[in-house]
Amino acid sequence: MNILVTGGAGFIGSNLVDRLVELGYTVIAIDNFLTGSRDNLNSKAIFYEEDIRNKDALDKIFEKHKPEYIFHTAAGYLVQSLENPQRDAEINIIGTINLIELSLKYKVKKIIYSNSGGASYGEPLEIPITEEHSIHPLTPYGASKYTAEMYLYMYSKNFGLKYTSLRYANVYGPRQNPKLEGGVISIFLNSFLKGESPIMRSDGTPTRDYVYVGDVVEANIMAMEKGECEGYHVATEIETSVLDLVKTMKKVLNTNLDVVRGPPRIGDPQRAVFSISKIKRAIGWQPKVALEEGIRKTVEWMKAI
């Protein structure tokens, strides 16, 4: 079976490619290296350096390989969206529409879409956040990612497109780039391992829901067969403050270094933790890797590279 992974050299995409190859699928990976790295490429996957905004190039790839499933992990990133919201919209919205239209043309069985839970809801009105929570994104990235999910919904209703949208909490783990400002765990660990004090972009009280990339990959795999045409949180339902996160990192690293205060980041809500009742019920997924274990795995990878 041929499977296409967009963003196949990125953080989540490359981990997903590895797992799909391990399971015996023929994997076609696409990446333009906006955030991905050649070091992440799996030698057993077929790779194209291409941009999802280039529909003609995508058409040739679809025509040649006729993928049965698409895992759509390619996206802009939050900081870039603040600097260039036009490009962010082109990648996250136009790029997704290109994939949708080609999926219908080549009769793809299903698109599994990587969406952002944290960037979609804004400041939450309820904790834990459910999938029915109102959408009030505070960044162009959150707005464009959710808009793409609405295009998937519209095409499913009008043209029979099959999809599952996975709305991630704060994903962390091996291959997360500490230079993109999107992953506090990778950023802080990178600083600690260099013997430097990380810059905390808050007073330490904001909370997040941290989910390990290996668990995210398994949610994607399970969504191939379950979770029709709806959005589901991929999270842990565990609320962790930045200060508690730092304590866990310091314990794992056995360091006395501490963080230093910096200016807050635009668009960051004070609290975020997500209900996973829906994905447990519909897909049968639940997280397996606890935060301390996941941080240890991430540290082992960072020390090895």
C-alpha positions as CSV (number, residue, x, y, z in Angstrom):
1,M,0.0,0.0,0.0
2,N,1.3,3.4,-0.9
3,I,1.0,6.2,1.7
4,L,1.9,9.8,1.3
5,V,3.3,11.9,4.2
6,T,3.5,15.6,3.8
7,G,6.1,17.2,6.0
8,G,7.9,13.9,6.0
9,A,11.3,15.5,7.1
10,G,9.7,17.4,9.9
11,F,9.4,16.6,13.6
12,I,6.1,14.6,13.7
13,G,6.1,13.7,10.0
14,S,9.5,12.0,10.1
15,N,8.6,10.0,13.2
16,L,5.4,8.9,11.4
17,V,7.4,7.9,8.3
18,D,9.7,5.7,10.4
19,R,6.7,3.9,11.9
20,L,4.9,3.4,8.6
21,V,8.1,2.0,7.0
22,E,8.5,-0.3,10.0
23,L,4.9,-1.5,9.5
24,G,5.8,-2.4,5.8
25,Y,4.0,0.4,3.9
26,T,5.5,2.0,0.8
27,V,5.9,5.6,2.0
28,I,6.2,8.7,-0.2
29,A,7.4,11.7,1.8
30,I,7.2,15.3,0.7
31,D,9.0,18.2,2.4
32,N,10.2,21.7,1.4
33,F,12.6,22.0,4.4
34,L,10.9,25.1,5.8
35,T,11.1,23.4,9.2
36,G,12.2,19.9,8.3
37,S,15.7,18.5,8.1
38,R,17.5,16.1,5.7
39,D,18.9,14.4,8.7
40,N,15.3,13.2,9.5
41,L,14.8,11.5,6.2
42,N,14.2,7.7,6.2
43,S,16.3,6.1,3.5
44,K,13.6,3.5,2.9
45,A,11.0,6.1,2.0
46,I,10.6,7.7,-1.5
47,F,11.3,11.4,-1.1
48,Y,10.4,14.5,-3.0
49,E,11.7,17.9,-2.2
50,E,8.5,19.8,-3.0
51,D,6.0,22.3,-1.6
52,I,2.4,21.6,-1.1
53,R,1.5,25.0,-2.6
54,N,2.7,23.6,-5.9
55,K,-0.3,21.8,-7.1
56,D,1.1,20.8,-10.5
57,A,4.1,19.1,-8.9
58,L,1.8,17.4,-6.4
59,D,-0.4,16.1,-9.3
60,K,2.6,14.4,-10.8
61,I,3.5,12.7,-7.6
62,F,-0.1,11.5,-7.1
63,E,-0.3,10.3,-10.7
64,K,2.9,8.3,-10.3
65,H,2.3,6.7,-6.9
66,K,-1.5,6.8,-6.4
67,P,-1.4,6.9,-2.6
68,E,-4.3,5.3,-0.8
69,Y,-3.8,7.3,2.4
70,I,-2.4,10.8,3.1
71,F,-0.9,11.9,6.4
72,H,-0.9,15.7,6.2
73,T,1.6,17.0,8.7
74,A,3.2,19.8,6.6
75,A,2.5,23.3,8.0
76,G,3.9,26.6,8.7
77,Y,4.8,27.4,12.3
78,L,3.5,29.9,14.9
79,V,6.3,32.4,15.0
80,Q,6.5,32.5,11.2
81,S,2.8,33.1,11.0
82,L,3.1,36.2,13.1
83,E,5.8,37.5,10.8
84,N,4.2,36.5,7.5
85,P,0.5,35.6,7.9
86,Q,0.1,35.6,4.1
87,R,2.6,32.8,3.7
88,D,1.1,30.9,6.6
89,A,-2.3,31.0,5.0
90,E,-0.9,29.8,1.6
91,I,0.8,26.8,3.3
92,N,-1.9,25.8,5.7
93,I,-5.0,26.6,3.7
94,I,-4.1,26.6,0.0
95,G,-1.7,23.7,0.5
96,T,-4.4,21.7,2.2
97,I,-7.0,22.5,-0.6
98,N,-4.5,21.2,-3.2
99,L,-4.2,17.9,-1.3
100,I,-8.0,17.7,-0.9
101,E,-8.7,18.2,-4.6
102,L,-6.0,15.7,-5.7
103,S,-7.3,13.2,-3.1
104,L,-10.7,13.4,-4.8
105,K,-9.2,13.2,-8.2
106,Y,-7.1,10.1,-7.4
107,K,-9.6,8.5,-5.1
108,V,-7.5,8.5,-1.9
109,K,-9.2,6.5,0.8
110,K,-8.6,9.0,3.6
111,I,-6.7,12.1,4.7
112,I,-5.4,12.1,8.3
113,Y,-4.8,15.7,9.1
114,S,-2.5,17.1,11.8
115,N,-4.2,20.1,13.4
116,S,-3.4,22.2,16.5
117,G,-5.5,22.0,19.5
118,G,-3.5,24.5,21.5
119,A,-3.6,27.2,18.8
120,S,-7.3,26.8,17.9
121,Y,-9.3,27.6,21.0
122,G,-7.6,30.7,22.4
123,E,-8.1,31.3,26.1
124,P,-10.3,28.4,27.2
125,L,-13.7,28.8,28.7
126,E,-13.7,25.4,30.2
127,I,-11.1,22.9,31.5
128,P,-10.5,20.4,30.2
129,I,-11.2,21.7,26.7
130,T,-13.5,19.5,24.7
131,E,-13.8,19.3,20.9
132,E,-17.0,21.3,21.1
133,H,-15.3,24.3,22.6
134,S,-15.7,27.5,20.6
135,I,-12.9,28.4,18.3
136,H,-11.1,31.7,19.0
137,P,-7.5,31.4,17.7
138,L,-5.1,34.1,18.9
139,T,-2.5,33.6,16.1
140,P,-2.6,33.4,12.3
141,Y,-1.3,29.9,12.6
142,G,-4.2,28.8,14.8
143,A,-6.7,30.5,12.4
144,S,-5.2,28.9,9.3
145,K,-4.9,25.4,10.8
146,Y,-8.5,25.3,11.9
147,T,-9.7,26.8,8.6
148,A,-8.0,23.9,6.8
149,E,-10.0,21.5,9.0
150,M,-13.2,23.3,7.9
151,Y,-12.3,22.7,4.3
152,L,-11.9,19.0,5.0
153,Y,-15.4,19.1,6.6
154,M,-16.9,21.0,3.7
155,Y,-15.4,18.6,1.1
156,S,-16.6,15.6,3.1
157,K,-20.1,16.9,3.2
158,N,-20.3,17.9,-0.5
159,F,-18.0,15.4,-2.2
160,G,-17.6,12.4,0.1
161,L,-14.0,13.0,1.2
162,K,-12.9,10.8,4.1
163,Y,-10.8,12.4,6.7
164,T,-9.8,12.5,10.4
165,S,-8.5,15.6,12.0
166,L,-6.2,15.1,15.0
167,R,-5.9,18.2,17.2
168,Y,-2.7,18.0,19.0
169,A,-1.8,19.3,22.4
170,N,1.9,20.3,23.0
171,V,3.8,17.6,21.2
172,Y,7.4,16.9,22.2
173,G,10.1,14.3,21.7
174,P,13.0,13.3,19.5
175,R,13.6,15.5,16.4
176,Q,11.8,18.6,17.7
177,N,13.8,21.6,16.5
178,P,14.7,23.9,19.5
179,K,15.3,26.8,17.1
180,L,11.6,27.2,16.1
181,E,10.3,28.5,19.4
182,G,7.4,26.2,19.3
183,G,8.4,23.5,21.7
184,V,9.3,24.6,25.2
185,I,10.6,21.1,26.1
186,S,13.1,20.9,23.3
187,I,14.1,24.6,23.8
188,F,14.7,24.2,27.6
189,L,16.5,20.8,27.3
190,N,18.8,22.2,24.6
191,S,19.8,25.1,26.9
192,F,20.2,22.9,29.9
193,L,22.4,20.4,28.0
194,K,24.6,23.3,26.9
195,G,25.0,24.4,30.5
196,E,22.8,27.5,29.9
197,S,19.8,28.8,31.7
198,P,16.7,28.7,29.4
199,I,14.6,31.8,29.0
200,M,11.1,31.4,30.3
201,R,8.6,33.4,28.3
202,S,6.1,33.7,31.2
203,D,6.0,33.8,35.0
204,G,5.9,30.0,35.1
205,T,2.3,29.6,35.9
206,P,0.8,28.9,32.4
207,T,-0.2,25.3,32.0
208,R,0.0,23.0,29.0
209,D,-0.8,19.4,28.1
210,Y,2.3,17.7,26.9
211,V,2.0,14.6,24.7
212,Y,4.9,12.4,23.5
213,V,5.5,12.2,19.7
214,G,5.5,8.4,19.8
215,D,2.0,8.4,21.2
216,V,1.0,11.0,18.5
217,V,2.3,8.7,15.8
218,E,0.2,5.8,17.1
219,A,-2.9,8.0,17.1
220,N,-2.3,8.7,13.4
221,I,-1.9,5.0,12.6
222,M,-5.1,4.1,14.4
223,A,-6.9,6.9,12.6
224,M,-6.4,5.1,9.3
225,E,-9.3,2.8,10.1
226,K,-11.3,4.8,12.7
227,G,-12.6,8.3,13.5
228,E,-14.5,9.3,10.4
229,C,-14.8,12.9,9.4
230,E,-14.4,14.6,12.8
231,G,-11.8,16.3,15.0
232,Y,-10.2,14.5,18.0
233,H,-7.8,15.7,20.6
234,V,-4.5,13.9,20.9
235,A,-3.4,14.8,24.4
236,T,-2.9,13.4,27.9
237,E,-5.6,15.3,29.9
238,I,-2.9,16.2,32.4
239,E,-2.3,19.9,33.1
240,T,1.4,20.8,33.8
241,S,2.7,24.3,34.6
242,V,5.9,25.6,33.2
243,L,7.4,25.6,36.7
244,D,6.5,21.9,37.2
245,L,7.8,21.1,33.8
246,V,11.2,22.7,34.7
247,K,11.3,20.7,37.9
248,T,10.9,17.4,36.0
249,M,13.6,18.4,33.5
250,K,16.0,19.3,36.3
251,K,15.3,16.0,37.9
252,V,16.0,14.0,34.7
253,L,19.1,16.0,34.0
254,N,20.3,16.2,37.6
255,T,21.1,19.9,37.2
256,N,20.9,22.9,39.5
257,L,20.6,25.4,36.6
258,D,17.4,27.4,36.6
259,V,15.4,29.4,34.1
260,V,15.5,33.2,33.7
261,R,12.4,35.4,33.0
262,G,11.9,36.8,29.5
263,P,9.1,38.7,27.8
264,P,5.8,36.8,27.2
265,R,5.0,35.4,23.7
266,I,2.0,36.8,21.7
267,G,-1.0,34.5,21.5
268,D,-0.2,32.2,24.4
269,P,-3.2,31.3,26.6
270,Q,-2.8,31.0,30.3
271,R,-4.2,27.4,30.6
272,A,-4.5,24.5,28.2
273,V,-5.5,20.9,28.9
274,F,-7.6,18.8,26.6
275,S,-10.3,16.1,27.1
276,I,-9.5,12.8,25.4
277,S,-12.8,11.1,26.0
278,K,-13.8,11.4,22.4
279,I,-10.7,9.8,20.9
280,K,-10.7,7.0,23.5
281,R,-14.3,6.2,22.6
282,A,-14.1,6.6,18.8
283,I,-10.6,5.4,17.9
284,G,-9.5,3.5,21.0
285,W,-6.3,5.6,21.5
286,Q,-4.9,6.8,24.8
287,P,-1.4,8.0,25.7
288,K,1.2,5.6,27.0
289,V,4.3,7.6,27.7
290,A,4.3,9.6,30.9
291,L,6.0,13.1,30.9
292,E,9.1,12.1,32.9
293,E,9.7,9.0,30.7
294,G,9.2,11.1,27.5
295,I,11.7,13.7,28.7
296,R,14.2,11.0,29.4
297,K,13.7,9.6,25.9
298,T,14.1,13.0,24.4
299,V,17.3,13.7,26.4
300,E,18.8,10.4,25.3
301,W,18.1,11.3,21.7
302,M,19.6,14.8,22.1
303,K,22.7,13.5,23.7
304,A,23.2,10.9,20.9
305,I,23.0,13.4,17.9
